[in-house]
Amino acid sequence: MNFAERLKELRKERNMSQMDLALATKLRQSAIAKWELNKTEPTASALIALSIFFGETTDFLLGLTDD
């Protein structure tokens, strides 16, 4: 699973919209949309913010590990 798929899956598991996630992480909704469409990749700081929010490792978010 790649980052785009994993991000969307984690967000939907929490019944959050892209805007909900943006507000919770102080990231832009448009950036989240582009990541989920696999059009762009997150910066290191955005990846860390998502990792902290979801309680997952950056390797997991990037699809490098499955646990």
N, CA, C and O of each residue as an XYZ file, in Angstrom:
268
protein
N       0.856     -1.175      0.000
C       0.000      0.000      0.000
C       0.902      1.239      0.000
O       1.888      1.292      0.735
N       0.565      2.218     -0.815
C       1.386      3.425     -0.873
C       0.843      4.505      0.074
O      -0.193      4.325      0.715
N       1.561      5.619      0.146
C       1.187      6.685      1.065
C      -0.228      7.199      0.800
O      -1.002      7.387      1.738
N      -0.570      7.427     -0.460
C      -1.887      7.967     -0.805
C      -3.004      7.061     -0.287
O      -3.965      7.534      0.319
N      -2.873      5.777     -0.526
C      -3.887      4.817     -0.079
C      -3.943      4.729      1.447
O      -5.021      4.686      2.041
N      -2.775      4.705      2.061
C      -2.718      4.575      3.512
C      -3.324      5.803      4.199
O      -4.067      5.665      5.171
N      -3.013      6.988      3.705
C      -3.557      8.213      4.288
C      -5.080      8.224      4.198
O      -5.763      8.516      5.179
N      -5.600      7.909      3.036
C      -7.046      7.897      2.847
C      -7.710      6.856      3.749
O      -8.760      7.114      4.337
N      -7.089      5.678      3.854
C      -7.634      4.623      4.700
C      -7.670      5.058      6.174
O      -8.686      4.884      6.847
N      -6.581      5.613      6.664
C      -6.521      6.053      8.063
C      -7.546      7.156      8.339
O      -8.195      7.165      9.385
N      -7.679      8.074      7.400
C      -8.635      9.177      7.568
C     -10.065      8.639      7.606
O     -10.860      9.035      8.458
N     -10.385      7.738      6.681
C     -11.747      7.188      6.620
C     -12.065      6.305      7.817
O     -13.209      6.268      8.270
N     -11.056      5.582      8.343
C     -11.263      4.766      9.545
C     -11.736      5.624     10.724
O     -12.444      5.148     11.611
N     -11.339      6.870     10.713
C     -11.717      7.800     11.789
C     -12.925      8.662     11.414
O     -13.274      9.608     12.121
N     -13.552      8.317     10.291
C     -14.730      9.049      9.809
C     -14.472     10.547      9.723
O     -15.287     11.359     10.160
N     -13.326     10.896      9.156
C     -12.942     12.301      9.026
C     -12.978     12.717      7.560
O     -12.662     11.931      6.666
N     -13.362     13.944      7.336
C     -13.231     14.524      6.001
C     -11.799     15.040      5.859
O     -11.056     15.121      6.837
N     -11.435     15.379      4.653
C     -10.126     15.986      4.450
C     -10.013     17.281      5.249
O      -8.953     17.579      5.798
N     -11.093     18.049      5.317
C     -11.075     19.296      6.071
C     -10.909     19.033      7.561
O     -10.176     19.754      8.239
N     -11.582     18.005      8.080
C     -11.413     17.639      9.491
C      -9.951     17.339      9.790
O      -9.406     17.799     10.793
N      -9.321     16.565      8.914
C      -7.921     16.216      9.108
C      -7.033     17.447      9.009
O      -6.089     17.606      9.782
N      -7.336     18.302      8.069
C      -6.556     19.532      7.912
C      -6.622     20.387      9.176
O      -5.601     20.895      9.638
N      -7.804     20.542      9.724
C      -7.962     21.347     10.933
C      -7.251     20.703     12.121
O      -6.649     21.400     12.937
N      -7.318     19.388     12.218
C      -6.705     18.673     13.349
C      -5.184     18.693     13.299
O      -4.527     18.640     14.338
N      -4.621     18.768     12.098
C      -3.169     18.691     11.940
C      -2.525     20.016     11.534
O      -1.303     20.114     11.425
N      -3.358     21.032     11.314
C      -2.883     22.338     10.853
C      -2.193     22.255      9.482
O      -1.258     22.999      9.183
N      -2.689     21.326      8.670
C      -2.229     21.188      7.291
C      -3.329     21.699      6.372
O      -4.465     21.886      6.808
N      -3.005     21.924      5.116
C      -4.006     22.428      4.173
C      -4.821     21.282      3.581
O      -4.282     20.227      3.249
N      -6.115     21.506      3.457
C      -7.002     20.505      2.864
C      -6.587     20.227      1.426
O      -6.637     19.081      0.980
N      -6.183     21.243      0.708
C      -5.778     21.041     -0.688
C      -4.546     20.149     -0.777
O      -4.420     19.363     -1.717
N      -3.643     20.258      0.179
C      -2.459     19.395      0.194
C      -2.872     17.949      0.457
O      -2.381     17.031     -0.199
N      -3.773     17.749      1.412
C      -4.257     16.401      1.722
C      -4.926     15.787      0.498
O      -4.720     14.610      0.203
N      -5.723     16.573     -0.211
C      -6.386     16.079     -1.424
C      -5.356     15.643     -2.462
O      -5.509     14.587     -3.077
N      -4.319     16.435     -2.663
C      -3.280     16.097     -3.642
C      -2.515     14.852     -3.225
O      -2.158     14.033     -4.071
N      -2.258     14.701     -1.926
C      -1.566     13.498     -1.451
C      -2.412     12.268     -1.699
O      -1.908     11.245     -2.162
N      -3.714     12.364     -1.389
C      -4.598     11.209     -1.564
C      -4.789     10.855     -3.036
O      -5.090      9.704     -3.353
N      -4.623     11.801     -3.922
C      -4.711     11.537     -5.361
C      -3.356     11.142     -5.940
O      -3.227     10.899     -7.140
N      -2.345     11.083     -5.064
C      -0.982     10.727     -5.447
C      -0.390     11.709     -6.456
O       0.417     11.333     -7.306
N      -0.807     12.977     -6.349
C      -0.292     14.013     -7.246
C       0.975     14.653     -6.698
O       1.844     15.066     -7.465
N       1.084     14.737     -5.385
C       2.274     15.278     -4.735
C       2.587     14.429     -3.507
O       1.799     13.572     -3.108
N       3.740     14.682     -2.924
C       4.148     13.977     -1.714
C       4.282     14.983     -0.578
O       4.573     16.156     -0.810
N       4.069     14.518      0.651
C       4.153     15.439      1.787
C       5.592     15.829      2.099
O       6.532     15.099      1.786
N       5.741     16.982      2.716
C       7.043     17.378      3.234
C       7.342     16.544      4.463
O       6.459     15.870      4.995
N       8.572     16.588      4.909
C       8.952     15.847      6.120
C       8.146     16.336      7.315
O       7.701     15.527      8.129
N       7.950     17.640      7.432
C       7.204     18.167      8.585
C       5.735     17.756      8.528
O       5.133     17.492      9.569
N       5.155     17.698      7.347
C       3.763     17.248      7.217
C       3.650     15.769      7.560
O       2.703     15.349      8.224
N       4.614     14.988      7.106
C       4.621     13.554      7.408
C       4.725     13.317      8.915
O       4.058     12.431      9.450
N       5.540     14.088      9.588
C       5.673     13.970     11.041
C       4.367     14.344     11.723
O       3.943     13.661     12.655
N       3.721     15.417     11.273
C       2.440     15.837     11.858
C       1.394     14.737     11.701
O       0.641     14.468     12.636
N       1.338     14.105     10.548
C       0.386     13.017     10.307
C       0.728     11.805     11.166
O      -0.162     11.147     11.706
N       2.010     11.514     11.290
C       2.460     10.393     12.109
C       2.038     10.570     13.567
O       1.550      9.633     14.198
N       2.229     11.759     14.086
C       1.834     12.051     15.468
C       0.322     11.965     15.610
O      -0.175     11.364     16.563
N      -0.411     12.553     14.681
C      -1.867     12.556     14.764
C      -2.433     11.137     14.743
O      -3.278     10.795     15.570
N      -1.977     10.317     13.811
C      -2.516      8.974     13.666
C      -1.878      7.966     14.622
O      -2.379      6.851     14.767
N      -0.778      8.347     15.273
C      -0.104      7.423     16.174
C       0.553      6.279     15.434
O       0.605      5.155     15.933
N       1.052      6.562     14.252
C       1.704      5.558     13.402
C       3.106      6.044     13.049
O       3.392      7.240     13.106
N       3.966      5.116     12.690
C       5.307      5.501     12.276
C       5.273      6.107     10.871
O       4.343      5.877     10.098
N       6.293      6.871     10.569
C       6.382      7.425      9.216
C       6.587      6.299      8.202
O       6.086      6.379      7.080
N       7.313      5.260      8.584
C       7.492      4.112      7.683
C       6.150      3.475      7.347
O       5.912      3.097      6.200
N       5.272      3.353      8.340
C       3.945      2.798      8.091
C       3.166      3.701      7.143
O       2.557      3.220      6.188
N       3.180      5.009      7.401
C       2.449      5.940      6.543
C       2.952      5.886      5.107
O       2.169      5.999      4.164
N       4.241      5.715      4.945
C       4.837      5.674      3.609
C       4.661      4.324      2.924
O       5.017      4.166      1.756
N       4.120      3.361      3.641
C       3.909      2.038      3.055
C       5.137      1.160      3.063
O       5.195      0.158      2.350
N       6.133      1.533      3.875
C       7.356      0.741      3.945
C       7.224     -0.451      4.873
O       7.946     -1.437      4.730
N       6.297     -0.363      5.831
C       5.992     -1.469      6.744
C       4.496     -1.635      6.823
O       3.745     -0.729      6.462
N       4.058     -2.788      7.293
C       2.623     -3.034      7.436
C       2.179     -3.052      8.882
O       1.026     -3.377      9.167
N       3.076     -2.706      9.812
C       2.681     -2.687     11.228
C       3.334     -1.543     11.964
O       3.113     -1.375     13.163
